[in-house]
Amino acid sequence: MKILTVNAGSSSLKFNMIELPEQVELISGNFEKIGLSGGIYSIKINGAKTKKEADMRDHKDAIELLIKELFDNHIIESLDEIDGIGHRLVHGGDKYASSVIIDDDVIHTVGELASLAPLHNPANILGVEAFKEALPNVPMVGVFDTAFHQTMEEEQYLYSVPLSWYKDYQIRKYGFHGTSHKYITKVMQEKLGKENINLISCHIGSGASICAIKNGKSFDTTMGFTPNAGLIMGTRSGDIDYSVIPYYIEKTGASLNEVDTILNKKSGLLGLSGQFSDHRDIETAMAEGDHVAILANNMYINRIVDYIAKYYVELNGEVDAIVFTAGLGENAREFREEIINKLSSLGIQIDHEKNMQIASYLDLNEGIISSPDSKVAVYVEPTNEELMIALDTYDLIK
């Protein structure tokens, strides 16, 4: 089966086509500035990437270009070869605990939940509607970022605010990066030959979250009502004292929207360093002795260590593996080592040589980086959210 995976934004559309069950990526691409001037898109096949300019009035135009590229590159010879379309849908609230076949009821419900993800759900629906019009006979599946975390218990997902906030306004922890954490769980279940697996999954990239996985299911996670909770990230603040917000507004006269923008887009590593949201730039500045870059890095490490230790306790120390994934988790070797060294009091030990051999840009991109005497095995595993979306779609339409 040829499965198309789609991640639609308000002015963008990312896609992959994957052959299943062989798990072969045939083509991928990204359309940008849809509905804006200066439209551009990129296509990648077998590692070779090409960029093209194209004005796109809407997502329908982008899809027409996508389909043309599928034919021109001989990925398909007929539209009938597209067996299914898997859509990344950001927020399913507490309505969806798994991926679902998309029908009118699903589209309506995702629209109703738009207030929980106002930047993402409406854009996701745009993509669904555009593909529904362009390829009406192809079954579509919705894969929710929040679905994997719907196995959390009340004591994990509720906030200590009036209970009516949850009952009346759906205010609770939802968690995100669920597709990535689900994929890592699946990989580790296969690797360790164990279904009821306990993991601490560390998705560390520009956006970052950690998930405690108990018996193969999400037990707790760092992100909350929004993705801004939990860890320090590239531009997001992570956990802060809420009283900072009214205090800052009183002192500066800033609006609530301005503060929200600061906490989401101008904080984290960027806010601390004053110029860098990418950890690679932080590393370069650290090598030059830049104090604020060192500070930002140390604060980031401390927050990650705090949550790993917390989840280690929540899982009663019965942890099959700690897994590092996503851009920073897969590639920042010294960064990983600093984190593990701070967990030594839990009996977790790193093997320096093994750790330094694993990164996506090296010959080896996965494997164990802990020492043989470590109380918990530590792994590096590349995540693949697109493949997880394709697999869910394949399973539902098969």
C-alpha positions in Angstrom: 0.0 0.0 0.0 1.1 3.6 -0.7 0.1 5.8 2.2 0.3 9.6 2.0 1.0 11.4 5.3 0.0 15.1 5.6 0.7 17.8 8.1 -1.3 20.9 7.0 -0.6 24.3 8.5 -2.4 27.6 7.7 0.1 28.4 5.0 2.1 25.2 4.7 1.7 21.5 3.8 4.2 18.8 4.6 3.8 15.4 3.1 5.5 11.9 2.8 4.5 8.9 0.8 5.4 5.6 2.4 5.1 2.1 1.0 3.8 -0.3 3.5 4.3 -2.9 4.9 7.8 -2.5 3.6 8.2 0.9 5.4 10.0 2.5 2.4 9.7 6.3 2.0 9.1 7.0 -1.7 8.9 10.8 -1.6 8.6 13.7 0.8 8.1 17.4 0.5 7.0 20.7 2.0 4.9 23.5 0.5 5.4 26.9 2.0 3.7 30.3 1.8 0.4 28.9 0.6 -2.0 31.8 0.0 0.9 34.3 0.2 3.3 35.8 -2.3 6.6 34.0 -3.0 5.3 30.5 -2.7 7.9 27.8 -2.7 8.1 24.0 -2.3 10.7 21.3 -1.9 10.7 17.7 -3.0 13.0 15.0 -1.7 13.5 11.6 -3.3 16.3 9.1 -2.3 18.0 11.9 -0.4 18.1 14.3 -3.4 16.3 17.5 -2.7 14.9 20.0 -5.3 13.3 23.4 -4.7 10.8 25.1 -6.9 8.8 28.4 -6.9 5.1 28.3 -7.4 2.2 30.7 -6.5 -0.4 28.8 -4.5 -3.8 30.5 -3.8 -4.8 27.8 -1.4 -4.2 24.2 -0.2 -6.0 22.9 -3.3 -3.3 24.4 -5.5 -0.6 22.9 -3.3 -2.3 19.5 -3.6 -2.5 19.7 -7.4 1.2 20.4 -7.4 1.8 17.5 -5.1 -0.1 15.1 -7.3 1.7 16.4 -10.3 5.1 15.7 -8.6 3.9 12.1 -7.7 3.2 11.5 -11.4 6.2 13.3 -12.8 8.6 11.4 -10.5 6.8 8.1 -11.3 5.8 7.5 -7.7 2.4 6.6 -9.0 0.9 6.0 -12.4 -2.7 6.3 -11.3 -4.5 8.0 -8.5 -5.9 4.6 -7.6 -2.4 3.8 -6.2 -2.9 6.2 -3.3 -4.4 3.7 -0.8 -4.8 6.1 2.1 -4.1 9.5 3.5 -3.0 10.0 7.2 -3.5 13.5 8.6 -1.6 14.8 11.6 -4.3 16.4 13.7 -2.9 18.4 16.6 -5.7 18.4 19.2 -8.4 15.7 19.8 -9.2 16.9 23.4 -10.4 14.0 25.5 -12.6 12.8 22.6 -10.0 10.7 20.8 -7.7 8.2 22.5 -6.6 6.6 19.2 -6.4 7.4 15.5 -9.7 7.3 13.6 -11.1 7.1 10.1 -12.0 10.7 9.2 -15.7 11.3 8.5 -18.0 14.3 8.8 -18.4 13.8 12.5 -14.7 13.8 13.1 -14.3 17.0 11.0 -17.1 18.6 13.0 -15.6 17.5 16.4 -12.1 18.7 15.5 -13.6 22.0 14.5 -15.4 22.2 17.9 -12.1 21.7 19.6 -10.5 24.5 17.8 -10.5 26.7 20.9 -8.0 24.3 22.4 -5.6 24.7 19.4 -6.7 27.8 17.5 -3.5 27.9 15.4 -3.5 24.3 14.4 -7.0 22.6 14.3 -8.5 25.0 11.8 -5.4 24.6 9.6 -5.5 20.8 9.9 -9.2 20.9 8.8 -8.2 23.0 5.8 -5.9 20.2 4.7 -8.5 17.5 5.3 -11.2 19.4 3.3 -8.8 20.1 0.4 -7.7 16.4 0.1 -11.4 15.3 0.5 -12.2 17.4 -2.6 -9.1 16.5 -4.6 -9.2 12.7 -3.8 -12.7 11.9 -2.7 -12.4 8.2 -3.0 -9.3 7.8 -0.9 -9.9 6.9 2.8 -8.4 9.3 5.3 -7.3 8.8 8.9 -6.8 11.4 11.6 -3.7 10.8 13.9 -3.9 13.1 16.9 -0.8 14.5 18.8 -2.8 14.2 22.0 -4.3 10.7 21.6 -1.4 8.7 23.1 -1.7 10.6 26.3 -5.4 9.9 26.9 -4.4 6.9 29.0 -3.2 9.3 31.8 -5.2 9.0 35.0 -7.1 11.9 36.6 -4.4 12.5 39.2 -1.9 13.1 36.3 -4.0 15.2 34.0 -6.0 17.4 36.3 -4.7 20.7 37.6 -5.2 21.9 41.2 -7.7 24.5 40.1 -11.5 24.5 40.7 -12.8 21.2 39.2 -15.4 23.2 37.3 -12.6 24.5 35.1 -12.2 21.0 33.7 -15.9 20.2 33.6 -17.0 23.4 32.0 -14.0 24.5 30.0 -11.9 21.3 29.4 -8.9 22.8 31.2 -6.5 19.9 31.9 -3.2 18.4 30.8 -3.5 17.0 27.3 0.2 16.4 26.4 1.6 16.6 22.9 4.3 14.8 20.8 2.1 11.8 21.3 2.8 10.4 17.8 6.6 10.4 18.5 6.3 8.9 22.0 3.9 6.2 20.6 6.5 5.4 17.9 9.3 5.1 20.4 7.2 2.8 22.5 6.5 0.6 19.5 10.2 0.5 18.5 11.3 -0.4 22.1 8.6 -3.0 22.5 9.9 -4.7 19.4 13.6 -4.2 20.4 13.2 -5.5 23.9 10.5 -8.1 23.1 8.2 -6.9 25.8 4.6 -5.5 25.4 4.1 -4.1 28.9 7.2 -1.9 28.8 8.2 1.0 31.1 10.1 3.8 29.5 11.1 7.4 29.9 10.9 8.8 26.4 12.8 12.0 25.9 11.7 13.9 22.8 14.3 16.7 22.8 14.3 19.1 19.9 13.3 22.7 19.3 10.1 21.6 21.0 10.7 19.2 23.8 8.7 16.8 26.0 9.3 13.8 28.2 6.8 11.0 28.7 6.6 8.4 31.4 5.3 5.2 29.7 3.9 2.5 32.0 3.0 -0.9 30.7 3.2 0.4 27.1 0.9 3.4 27.8 1.4 7.1 28.5 1.3 7.5 32.3 2.5 11.1 32.6 4.1 13.8 30.3 5.6 17.2 30.6 3.5 19.2 28.2 0.2 20.3 29.5 -2.9 22.2 28.4 -0.6 23.6 25.7 2.8 22.6 24.4 4.4 25.5 26.4 4.5 23.5 29.7 7.3 21.4 31.0 10.8 21.6 29.6 12.7 24.7 28.5 12.6 24.7 24.7 14.0 26.6 21.7 11.6 29.5 22.1 9.1 28.3 24.8 9.6 29.0 28.5 8.3 25.7 29.8 7.2 25.8 33.5 7.0 29.2 35.2 5.2 30.7 38.2 1.9 32.0 36.7 2.1 35.1 38.9 5.0 36.3 36.7 2.4 37.1 34.1 0.2 39.7 35.9 3.3 41.2 37.5 5.0 41.7 34.2 1.8 43.2 32.7 1.5 45.6 35.6 5.2 46.7 35.3 5.3 47.1 31.5 1.8 47.7 30.3 2.1 44.8 27.9 -1.1 43.1 26.8 -1.9 39.4 27.6 -1.4 38.5 23.9 2.0 40.1 23.9 3.1 38.2 27.0 1.7 35.0 25.4 3.9 35.7 22.3 6.9 36.3 24.5 6.5 33.0 26.5 5.9 31.0 23.3 8.2 32.6 20.8 10.8 34.7 22.6 11.7 32.6 25.7 13.4 29.3 26.3 17.0 29.2 24.9 16.3 32.3 22.8 15.2 34.3 25.8 18.0 33.2 28.0 20.8 33.6 25.5 19.4 36.7 23.9 20.0 35.4 20.3 20.0 31.6 19.9 17.1 29.3 19.8 19.1 26.4 18.1 21.1 24.4 20.6 23.9 24.0 18.0 24.4 27.8 18.2 24.4 27.6 22.0 27.1 24.9 21.8 29.3 27.2 19.5 28.9 30.1 21.9 29.7 27.9 24.9 33.0 26.8 23.3 33.8 30.5 23.1 33.1 30.9 26.8 29.8 32.8 26.4 28.3 33.0 30.0 24.7 33.2 29.0 25.0 30.4 26.5 26.5 28.2 29.3 23.7 29.3 31.6 21.0 28.5 29.1 22.5 25.0 28.4 22.8 24.3 32.1 19.2 25.3 32.9 18.0 23.2 30.0 19.9 20.2 31.3 18.6 20.7 34.8 15.0 20.8 33.7 15.4 17.6 31.7 17.1 15.8 34.7 14.3 17.0 37.0 11.7 15.3 34.9 13.6 12.1 34.3 14.2 11.8 38.0 10.5 12.5 38.7 9.3 9.9 36.3 11.8 7.4 37.5 10.2 7.7 40.9 6.6 7.7 39.5 7.5 4.4 37.8 8.8 3.0 41.1 12.3 2.7 39.6 11.0 -0.1 37.3 12.3 1.4 34.1 13.2 -0.8 31.1 14.9 2.1 29.3 15.5 5.8 29.0 15.3 6.8 25.3 16.6 10.0 23.7 15.0 11.0 20.4 14.3 14.0 18.1 16.9 16.4 16.8 18.8 17.3 19.9 18.2 13.9 21.6 19.5 12.0 18.6 22.5 14.2 17.8 23.8 16.3 20.8 26.3 13.7 22.2 27.9 15.9 24.9 24.5 17.2 25.9 23.2 13.6 26.4 26.3 12.8 28.4 25.8 15.8 30.7 22.2 14.7 31.4 23.2 11.1 32.2 26.1 12.2 34.4 23.6 14.1 36.6 21.5 11.0 37.0 24.4 8.9 38.5 22.8 9.0 42.0 20.1 6.8 40.5 22.7 4.3 39.3 22.4 5.4 35.7 25.8 5.4 34.0 26.9 6.4 30.5 29.5 4.7 28.3 31.4 7.6 26.8 32.7 5.8 23.8 29.4 4.3 22.8 27.6 7.7 23.3 30.1 9.5 21.0 29.6 7.0 18.2 25.9 7.6 17.8 24.3 10.5 15.9 22.2 10.8 12.7 25.1 12.3 10.8 27.5 9.4 11.8 27.5 5.8 10.5 25.5 4.8 13.6 22.3 6.6 14.5 20.8 4.3 17.2 21.8 2.0 20.0 22.7 1.8 23.7 24.8 4.5 25.3 24.7 3.3 28.9 27.5 1.3 30.5 27.0 -2.4 31.3 26.7 -1.7 35.0 24.0 1.0 34.5 20.9 0.4 36.5 18.8 1.5 33.6 19.7 1.0 29.9 19.8 4.3 28.0 19.1 4.3 24.2 19.2 6.7 21.3 16.4 6.0 18.9 15.5 8.1 15.9 11.8 9.0 15.9 9.6 8.9 12.8 6.3 10.5 13.3 5.4 10.3 9.6 5.9 6.5 9.7 3.7 6.2 12.8 1.0 8.2 11.0 1.3 5.9 8.0 1.3 2.7 10.1 -1.9 3.9 11.9 -3.5 4.7 8.6 -2.5 1.3 7.1 -3.9 -0.5 10.1 -7.2 1.3 10.0 -7.9 0.9 6.2 -6.2 -2.4 5.6 
